[in-house]
Amino acid sequence: MNPHRQIVCLLGLSLALSLAAVGQTWFNTGAPSNFWQSVACSADGGKIVAAAGGEGNRGLIYTSTNGGQAWNQSTASSNYWVSVAGSADGSRFIAAAYNGGLYTSTDSGSTWQSNNVAPRIWQSVASSADGSCLFAAYYNSLVFISTNGGAAWFSNSTAVADIREVVVSAAGNQVFAGNNIGHAVASTNAGASWVARASLSSGFNSLAASADGSHLVAITVGPTISLSTNAGVSWAATVLPPRSDWYYSAASADGVRLAVAGQKGVIYATTNFGQNWVSNDVPQLLWTGLASSADGNFLVAVTVNQGIWIRRTAAIPNVNLTPNGGGDLKLSWTVPSTNVLVQQSADLLGWSNYTCSPALNGTNLQAEVILSNAPGSVFYRLKTP
């Protein structure tokens, strides 16, 4: 590194002040009331797909491209939609219908195409960060897998029957699945082979995973909330009080920020992987789905006939600065749910936008920008537009 060069990274006061005004309350987005069943969002929370229906009810799929401020009905026909998942940039989504087919979208959920997979009693779908690796589980010992965004599918036996939930790492290689009696399996090669993992005492209701697949939060029938830091090799119970209705979970990219929802009107969140939980003081509604942005500061929850709700928490991104070879440095942060710009200054007086735009790392859901080696002192900061 050039010995005369000094780089200082700052978080400008304008960022902190503007975020402080965002607050932590939940509010109704104004989406139509429906039998909402599942919800997924992009890494920054800007693009959302919500599906209505489920077993016994037909419904539609709605989308938002502005964090829930406005909603549009997609071209998907009325169906028994049970599960949706999407890519990190929110361009690609997959949806499954109960006793129906698998459908994918490449335009943020506006239009949908059938994947021509025979109808099954689908339970859960999952997507890698780039949307190429897709997984679909149903009441059998098979998990259906696509490595080309849903164009072609093959099935692979997991050696356990009645899979209820499946999650995948951002890279698409680490997969974890649990069945209706608490047995679990994992794959480190995108589902090509599976190994048994530690079982839980009852069947899986919900699963959420960190970007690398190591941190898991599972809600099982009973219901119990369990946590793992080693991809399901072992589990530990949380300190949350038992409830009869825990059912839905969501996780940030680092797996530290978690949220869990009960069907009968409660949502709790933690910022330290379950050491402490805080009530979100949400309305007493029938919650049916939950999703999180990569930084965990944006949550979206769906209900039965009470609309779609969101919460955005004020938080400053955690910034990392690491060598990148040739004297360059890499500035990175988990994709925030509040838009930020990288700016530079030579004297802390005049600031300009940095010419190199951040790129999304699909393995850890971090925004990365390379700071080129140059003589002199340079100051950098993140700022809201």
N, C-alpha and C positions, 0 to 999 in steps of 0.2 A: 504494500500500500504506500502511496505517496506520503512521505513523512511530513510534508507541509500542508496536508489536507486535513481538515477537521469537519466532521459532520455532526450536527446536533439535530435530533428529532424532537419536535414539540407538538403538543396538542393545544391548539389555539383556544383562547378564552371564548371566542365566538362559537366554537363547537360545544364547549361545556354549557354555555348559557342557552344556546338554542335547544339543546337536548333537555335541559332542565325543565323546559316549559312543556315537554311532551306528556309527562305524567305517567301513571301506572294504572289508570282506571280502565275498565272494560266498557265498550259501547257497542250498540247494535249498528251494524253497517247498513241496514236498510234492505238487505237481501230479502227476496220473497220468503214467506213462511212456507215450509214444506217439510216432508219427512226426511230431513237431511241425515245422511248415514255415514259419510266419510269426507275428509278434506285433506288437501295437500297444498304446499306452497313452495315457491322458489327459495333459494338460500337467503335472499334479501327480504323475503316476505312481500315483494311487489306483485307477484303473479300467484293467483290462487285458483284452484279448481275444487268445487264442492259438488258432491253427488248425492242425490236423494233417492230413496227407495228402500232397499234391503229386503229381507225375507218377508213376504206378505204385503208389501207396498211397492207400487210403481212410482218412479219419479224421473226428474230431468237432471242434467248436468249444467251448472252455471259457472262462469268464469269472471275473474276480475284481473285487470292488468295494472291497477293503481292501489294495491294494498287494501282492497275492500271498499274504496270510496264509491265505486259504481260496479254493477253486475250486468252480465249479458248471458242470455240463454244460448247454449251451444247447439250444434246440429244433432247431438246425440238424441236418439228417440227415447221415449218413456220406457223405463226398464227397472228391474229390481237391482239397482246398483248397490254394491256392498263395500267396494274398496277402490281407492285411487292413490296413485303415487306419481312423482314427477322428477325431472332432472333439476340440477342446481340452478340453471339459468331460467327455468320455468318455460322453456320452449316445447319440451316433450313430456307427455303424460300417458299413463296407462290406467284403464278402468276395467273393473270386472263386474259382471252381473250375476246374481245368485241364480243358479241353474240356467245360466246363459253363457255368453261368450266373453272374449277378451277384446278390448278396443284400445287403439292408440291414437294420439294426436301429436302432430308436429308443429302446430301453430298456437301453442299456449292454451289448448283446450277449446278453441273455437269450432273446429271441425274434427270429426272422429271417423276412423276407418276400422272395420272389423278385421281381426287377425285370422279369421277363418279357423278358429280352434273350436272343436266340438263343445257343446254346452256341458258344463259341470257345475257342481255346487261349490263355486269358488268362495274362499274365505278371506284371502289376503293377497295383495300384490306389493312388489317392491321394485325400485329402480336405482341404478347407479347414478352418479352425479352427471354423467354425460348422456344418460338415457339410452345407452346401447345395450346394457345388460339388464334384462327384466326377469322377474321371478313371480310365479303365480302358484299359490297353494290351494288345495281343496281337500275334501274328506277322502283321502286315500294315502298311500305311502309314497306318492309321487309328487315332485315339484316340477312344474313346467318352466323351462328356461329358454330365453332368447338372447343371443349375443349380437343381434343386428337390429335392435330397436323394435322387435315384434314382427319383422318380415318373415321369419321362420322360427319354429319352436321345436324343442325336443323335451322329453321327460326323463327324469332320473330318479331312481328309487332312493329314499332317505332311510330305509330300513325301519321306520316307525310309521304307524298308520295314523290317519285322521289329523293331518297337519292343520292347525288353526291360524298360526301367525308366522310370517317370514319377513326378515329384514336383511339389508345388504349394506356393505360399506360403500363409501363414495366411489372407490376405485372399481367396485363390482366383483372383487375376488373373495372377500370375506362374507359368508352367508350364514345366517342362524335361523333355525326354525323350531317351533314348539308345537306339540299336539294337544289333544283334548283331555289327556290325563296327566300332563306334566312332563312327559318325556321330551328330550331336546336333542337336536343334532346340529352340527356345524360343518361348513366346508371352507377350505382355504384356496380353492381353485375354481371358483365361480360355479359350484354345484356339480363338478365332474365326479367328485367322490365326497362321501360324508362320514363323519365320525360322531360317536355318541358324546354328549355332554351331560353335566350333572342335571339330574331330574329335579323338578319342583313337586310340591305335595299335591297339586291339582292342575287342571288344564289351563292353558294359556288363553287369556282374554285379550291381551294387548302386549306389544313389544315395540321398543324404540331403541335406536343404537346411535353411538357416536360415529363420526365420519370414518374412522379407521376400524370400526366394528368391535373395539375392545370393551367399551363401556355399554352395558345393557341395562335397561329397566324393564321389568316384566310384571304384569298384573295377571294373577291367576285366579281361577274360580275359588270363591271362599269369602271375600277375595283377599289376597295377600299381595303386597308390593315388595319385590325382591330386586336387588342390585348386583351387578357383576362388573369387575374391572379386568377380567381375563377372558372375555368372549365366551362366558358361560361355563368355564371349567369349574368355577365355584360361585356360590351365591350367598348374599347376606341380606337380612331383613332390614327394612327401613324403620325409622322411629315414628312414622306417621301412625296416628291412632287407627285401629281397624274400623272399617265401614263395610256395610253390606253391598255397597254399590260402586266401589272402585272399578273402573273399566277401561279408561283410555290413558295413553301416555305419549309424551313427546320429549325429544332430546336435542340439545345444541350439538354443534359439530365436535366440540371437545368433550362432550358427554358430561360436563360438570353442571350445566343448567338443565334441569328437568322440570316437567310439569305433569301432573296427573289429574284426571277428572273423574268425578263420580256421576253416575247417571241421574242421581236425584239432587243435583244442584250445587256441588262444591268443586272447586279447582284449587289445587295447592301447587306451589312452585318452590324450587330450591336452587341456590346458586353455588352450592358446595357439595354436589353429588349426594344429597340426602342426609347430610349431617344436621341440617336445620331446614324446616319447611315453613312456608308462610302462606296463610290463606289469601286467596285473591279476592275475597269478598264479592263474588259474582252473584247475579240474581239466581234465585232458586228455580232453575230451568232443567229440562230433561236433556242433558248433554249427550251427544252421540258421536262425537269425533273431535280430535285435537291435533294441531300441527304447529311446528316451531320453525322460525328462521334459523340460520346457521349460528348466529351469535346468541340465540335464545332470548333476545329482547323483544321479539315479536311473536305473539301467540294468536292463533285463530281457532275458534271453537264453533261447532255446529250443534244445532238443537232439533228437537222434534217440534215443528210448527211454531217456533219462536225465533226464527231467523238465524243469522250468522253474526258472531261477535268477535271483536279483536281487542287486543291489549298491546300497547307499545310502551316499553319501559325505557326511561332515560338512562343511558350508559355511554361511557367513552370507550372506544375500541382499545384493546390491548395490542400494542405495537411491538413487533419483533424486528431486530436489525442483525443480519448475519452476513458473513463473507460470501461472495458469489464467484470468486476467482478473478484473477487479473486486476486486483485492486478494487473491483466493483463491490457494492453492497446490495443486499436484497432487503427491502422494506416490506413487511407483510403484516396482515391483521385478518382475523376471521371476518368474513363478509358481513358487514353491519346491516341492520335493518333500517338505518338512517343513512341516506346518501352522503358520502364525503368525497372531497377532492384532495389530491396531494398538491401542496404549494411549496415553493422554494423562495429563499431570500438570502442575500449576501450580507445584509446589515440589520435585519429584524424590523426595518422600516417599510420597505417596499416589498410586496409579495406578488408572485405570478404563479399561474398554474403550471405544474410540471408537465413537460411535453410528452412524457412516456405514460401512457394509460395503464392502470393496473390490469393484470390478467388473473383469471380465476384458476387456482390450482384445484383440479378435480379430485385429488386424493385427500385433501384436508379442508377443503372449502375455504381457503384463505385467498384474499386478494394480494397479489404480489407485484411489486414494481422494482426495477433495477435502477440504482443510483450510480451513475457512471463516475469513474475515477477522473478527477479534475483537480488542479491546484487551487489552493485557497480554502477559506472556510465557507461552508454552505449550511444553511438552516432549512429544515423541512418541517411541515406541519400538515395535519389533517384538518380540513375545514368543511363545514356544510356549505353547499352552494348558496 
